[in-house]
Amino acid sequence: MKKLIVGFGDSWTYGSELEFPQQQCWVTQVADLFNADYKNLGTPASSIGYLTNQLFDFIKQKPNDYKIIFMVGLTGLTRYLSYSNALHEFINITPEANYRTTNIPVNGRPPDIVIEFSTLAGEMYRMVECVEYNQFIATQAVALFQNYCSRCNIDIIFFSYFDLCTFDSALVDTSLIYPTTLTYALTGQEYDIPKIRDNEYFQGKLFHPNKQGHTKIAELLKDFYDTNYSRD
């Protein structure tokens, strides 16, 4: 049966800063390694909470003639999901700005900023944001994905781009979560701007891996998948 690779996540999944994001991103490249089709649901400036919306979008149009493999990129732990009644869409609240989740520029630049959410974002970081809450949101997302995949016979792996999440093995299957951040796997150090830009996998880019970095990510994820699903 033909395989379908489905990539979830933020701008790293989308392929931001690449010359041709949808052709050069790791989702496309890992699909090539599997000789598979692919679907990239990455949204620049996305939050971990918004992964749920990406999952729901997939479920609405889930194909039936594929062996499906989910690869889920967990983004920054201090990004949060909200909703705009005026815009009728979800909003990602980040320490940098508050971003819309529709009309994504084809070059992978962040969506439009929602200025009206500035007060809400400030209160969010003042009154709610903490390590325990961040960990709860991440665990909730991983558990939701794992439950859905278990029921639908979908293979799945998770990985963090630049914020390492720790999970309780009583709540989620931790064997399916890449053991380090992908930044560390690529460079041997954690995400640190501007130092990280000197690395071969980030050279020429401001915040994201270059094409060579995406190629390496595809190889890492393929190897990690094969380790966990060698029965196939």
N, C-alpha and C positions, 0 to 999 in steps of 0.2 A: 504494500500500500504506500502511496506517495506521502511524504512527510510535509508538515506545515510548521515552520518556526514562527512563533508569535513573540515579538519583543515588547516588553512593557518598561516604562520608566520615564526619564526626563530628557534633557537635551543631549546627554551622552548616548541614550538610545536612539534619539531622533537623528543624530549626526551633525549637530551644530558645529559651525566653523569649517566643515568640510566643503570642498568646492562643489561636490554633488552629493548632498547628504543622503538621499535615499538610495543612491547607487554604491556609496563607499562606506556606509556605516557598518558596524559589526553585525547588525541583524542580517543584512544582505550577505556579508562575507561568511557568517556561520551557516547560513542557508546553503551557500555554495559548497561548504565542506560536507554537508549532509546530502547534497544533491536534492535539495528540498525547495518548495515554495516558501514564501515568507509574508508576514504581515507586521508592519512596524506601527505600534500604537504609542510610541514615545511622544511626549509633549514637553517642549522646552519650558523651563522654570516650574516643572511639575512638583507636587508634594507626594509623600508616601500615601496620604489619604486619597489623592486623586487616582491612584492605581485602581481603586475600587471602581471608579467611573470607567476607566479603560477596560476593566474586566467586563462590566455590564455592557459596554459598547460591543465587545467581542461576542458575548453571549447572544445578543440580538441578531447577529448575522453569522453564527457559528456554522461552518461547513461540516458536512457529514461524511465526506469521502476522503478524509485524511487521517493519518496518524499525527496527532497534534502534540507539539512540544512547546511549553511555556518557558521563557527565559525572562525573569523578573528582576529589573534593576532598582534597588532601593536607593533613593536619593537622600538629600540632607535631612537630618532628623529635626531641624528647626524650621521646616516648611509645613504649612498647615492648609487645610482645605476649608473654604467657606462657600457661600452662595449669594449671588446678587439677584434680588427680586426684580430690580429695574432692568438688568441685562438679560435675565432668564438664562443664566449660565453659572457654572462653577468658577470660583476664583481661587487661585493659589496665592497664599500669603507667605512671603519669604522675607528674610532680614533685609534684602536689597529693595524690594518693591512688591506690589500686589498685582498679579498678572491675570489677564483673561486666559481662557483655555480653548478658544475657538479662533478661526482665521489665522492659523499658524503660518508665518512667512516661510516660503519654500527654502530659504537659505538657513533656516533654523534659528534665526534671531528670536528673542523672547517676544511673546504676544504683547498687545497693548497693555499699558499700566492703568489700573483702576484707582484714580486719585481719591475717589470717594471712600475708599476702604482704609485710608491712612489712620483715622481715629480708631477704627476697629482693630487694625493690626497692632497699634500701640498698646491698646488695652489687652490684646491677646498675649503679647510678650510680657506685659507687666503683671497680669493676673493669673495666667494659665500656664504659660510655658515653663516646663521643668523636666528633668531627666526622666522621672517616673512616668509623666504623661507621654513624652516622646516614645519611650519604650513600649507603653501600652498601645499606642497607635500603630507602631511598626509590627508588634506581635499580632494585633488584630488583623492587619492586612495580610500577613503571611498565613495565619490560620484560615482566613477566608479563602485564599487561593488554594491552599492545600486541601481543604475540605471539598471545594468544587472539583479540583483535579482528581481527587480520589473517587468521587462519585461518577465522573465522566471518563475515567481511564485516560487521563492526560498526563504525560510526563512533565515534570517541572523542576527547575532549579532557580535559586535566588542568589543574589550577590549585591554587595554594597559598593557604590562607586568611590565615595570619599569619607563617609561617616560609618564606622564599624558598629554594627548592631549586635547585641548579645541577646540570646533567646533562651528561655526555659525549655528544656527538652521534654518536660511534661505537657507542654502546650503545643509545640510544633516539632516537626521532624527536622532536627538541626543538621542531620547528615546531608540535607539538600541545600544547605546554605554555604556558599563559598567561604573558606575559613579566614580570609583576609580581605581588605578592601582591594578593588581592582587597581587603584592607584599604587598601593604597596606592591601588588603583584607585578605591575609594570615597571616600577622604578626602584623598589627597595626602600622607599620612604613614603610617609603619608602626604596627603595633599597640602601643599604649602606654596601659595603664590607670593612672590614671583619665582621662588627657587625651582619649582617643578618645571618651569619653562625651559630649563637647561637640559632636561632629559630628552633623549632621542625620540621618545613617543609623544612628546608635547611640543617639540620645537616648532616655531612658526605660528603657534596658537596662543590665545590669551588665557582660556580657561578649560579647554577640552583637548582630548587626544587628537593627534593628527591621523592621517590615513594609515600610516604604519602602526600607530597605537591601536586603531580599530582592528587591524589585521591580527595583532597580537591578542587583543581581547577575544576575538572570534576563536582563536586557537585555544586559549585558556578555557573558554566556556565549553568548547567541544570536548576537550580532555576531561573536564569536570563532569559533564553529562555522561560521557562514556564510562567513567569510574562508577557512577551511581546507577547506570542502567546497562551494565555490561551484558545482562541477560539477553538484550536485544541484538 
